[in-house]
Amino acid sequence: MKRNHFLKTIGLSGLFVSIFPLKSFASFQEKYSRNQLIGKGNPDIIGDFYTSKMHKEAKVAFLKMKSEAKKEGINIEVVSAYRSFQKQKEIFERKYRKFTSQGLNPSEAIIKIIEYSTIPGTSRHHWGTDIDIIDANSPRPKNVLEEQNFYGDGPYCKLKEWLNKRSELFDFYEVYTNNPTRKGFKYEPWHFSYAPVSKPMLQEYKKLNLKAILKEEKVLGNEYFLEDFIQKYRTENILDINPELL
């Protein structure tokens, strides 16, 4: 390396560090690992149970939102937050076995599953940024996560009205909206995502080879995840979401 070029390079590096502290420089370089993105370990997840485990930044924002809602008589309860790869794999494979035993062929079973449930390794809940929520102050129906519970005379309609007006002030956005042109997963008025973390994670996630991951992890039925199916799933189920989260 020529002397002038070497000195120039060192000078620019020093200038960068002088402007950005070392901690910021490390953050600037940081990338989310494959395992973090598919729910197989994340040092930023805090909490003890599936209803309390969240990304540490999302947790802070959620507690602020919960505190504000309490002022209006709403007690936001998380019924599902961080979900590991293994947990999602168990859910998916249980449904896969159930539907195939009922007579559906493997491809039909997979299509049935992804009406509401994600394929393991593709769930936004793997990131610790997404939560399914209800109002603990309201009567609890047998199945809490159903659309009718959040509208009209449903027990969680007051919560939904409050979220429509206030959730974005805390950077939480509805993921699977009721936009009639949206494809993929069905409408989920209970599912919200903490955008400051989930957006950059999604950008990194888009770089992964999903088909290869599902094969490597030996997900039941993975041989039926053909290229056309994976591309459609990626476009409709992973990316056809609230534009504020893209």
N, C-alpha and C positions, 0 to 999 in steps of 0.2 A: 504494500500500500504506500503511495506517495506521501511524503511528510505533510504537505499542505492539506491533502484530502483527509489524512488521519486526524490532524488538528481540528479541521472543520467538523468532522464527525464527533469527536470528543466534545467540542464546544456546543454542538446542537444537543447532545445528550445531557450535558450539564444544564443547558438552558431549560430543557424539558423538565428535569428534576427540580430545578429551582422554581418553576411555575407550578408543577404538580408535585405534591408531597409523595414520598415513596409509597405510602398506603394507597394513594389515588392511582399511582403508576401501576401498582399491582392489580388494582380493580380494572384499570383500563385494559390490561392484558388478559384478564381472567375470562375463561370460557366455561360454559356448563359442560360437564362430562356426559358421556353417553348414559352412564348409570343414573346420574341425577335426573336426566330428562325422561328416563323410562321407569322411574320409581324404585330404583335399586340402591338407594343410599344418598342422603343429602345432608351435609353438616349444618345446613341452615334451617332444618326442620326442628321445631321445638314442641313440647307437649308430651303427654303420657298416653292418651287414648285416641282412637280414630276420630272422635268428635272434638278433640282439642289440639291435635297435631296440625301445625301450620308452618309455613315459612315465617321466620321471625319478623319480617317486615309486615307481612299480611296480618299477623297476630296483633301487632300494635295498632294497626289501622282498624281491624275488626273490633277491638275492645273500645276504641273511641266511638265507633258507630253504634255499638251496643249500648254504651253509656248514654249517648244522645237519644236513642230510641226509647230508653227507659223513662225519660222525662215526659214522654207522651203515652205511657202505660203499655209499651210494647217490650216484651222480653225476648230478644232474639236468641234462639237456641240453634246451635249447629248440630245437625243430625249426621253429617258426613263431611270430613275435611280431607286431610292427607290420606291417600290410599296407596299402599305399596304395590309393586309389580306382582308380588306373590298373591296378595289379597285379590287383586283384579283378575289374576289368572284363575284363582279358585272360583270366582263368580262366573267368569266366562265359561270355564270348562264344565261347571255344574249345569249351566243352562244348555250348553252344547250337548251334553249327554242326555239331558231331559228331552230336548226337542227331537234329537235323532231317535231316541227310544220311542217317541210318539209317532214316528213314521216319516218325519221330514228327512230329506237327503241332506248331506253336510252343508252344501251351499245354501239351501233353504233355511237351515238352522242358523247359520251365520247371519243371514239377512234378518231373520226374526230377532236375534239377539241384539243387533245394533240399532234396533228401533229406539232403545233407551240405553243399553249398556255398551261400554266401549271394549274394544279388543285390548288385552293386556299390553302395556307398553305404549298405549296411545291415549290414555286418560289424562285429562288436565288435572285431575286430583293427584296425579303423581308428583306434581310440582309444589304442592302445599299452598297454592295460591287460590284455590277454588273451594267454595263451601256450598253446601245445601242447607238451607235455613228455614225455620218455622217460628211461630210465636208461642213460647211456652206458657203465656198467660191465657191462651185460648183453648177451648176443648180439643182434645187430641183424637182424631178419627183413627180407625184401624190402619188405614194406609195414608200416611201423612203427606207423601210426595205425589199428590195427584192434582191436576190442573184445577179441578172444580173447587178445591179447598182454598184457592187464592182469589176467587172472584165471587161476585154476587153475595149470597148469604154464607159463603164458605168461612170457616173459622180463621183463616189467615188473610182475609181480604184487607183488613186494616193494616197489617204488616206490608202487604204488597203495595198498597197506596202510599205508605210511608217510604218504601224503598224506591218507588218510581220518582219521588220528589227528592230524596235525600242521599241515596246510596252513592251516587257519583261524586258527592262532596267528599267522600272518604275513599275515592278511587276504586270503588267496587261497581262492576258493570254486569248486567245480565248477559249470560253467554249465548244461550240458545233462545233467541227471541221469537215472538209470534209473527214475524214478518212472513206474509203468505208466499213470498217468492224464495224463501230460504229452504234449503234442502238439508239432508243429513238427519241428525238426531231431532226427535220431536221437541216441541216447545217445553221448556222447563222454567216456570216462573220462580222456582226456588233456588236456582243455581246462579251464583255470582262469583266473579273473579276479580282479584286484586291486580289491576292493570300495570302498575309500575314494575312488577316482577314478572307477571305472566306474559307480557308482550315481548320482552327480550328473550324469555325462555322459548316462546313459540318460534321466534326467528332462528334460534339455534336448533330447535327440534326439526325444523323444515329441512335441515341439512342431512338428517339421518336417513339411512337406507332401511326403511321400515320392513320390507319383505325379508331382508337378510336377518334382521333382529328377531323377527317372529320365528324364523327357522332355527336360528342359533339357540333361542330360548325354549325350543321344542313345545310351543303352544299347541294344544290339541286342535287338530283340524288345519294346521298351518299349510298343508299341501294344497288346500283349496283356496288359499289366498293368492290368486293368480294376478299377473301384472295389471290387467284391466280392472280387477276388483280393487287392488291397492290404490291405483290412481284415482278411481271414483271415490273411494273411502277418504282418501287424503283431501280431495277437492271439496267433497260435500260434508263429511263428518268432522274433519279437523279444521278446515279453513272457512267453511260457510257458516260463520258466526257473526256476532255483533261486530260491525266494522270498527268500533272503538277499541276492540281488542286485537286488531291486526297490526 
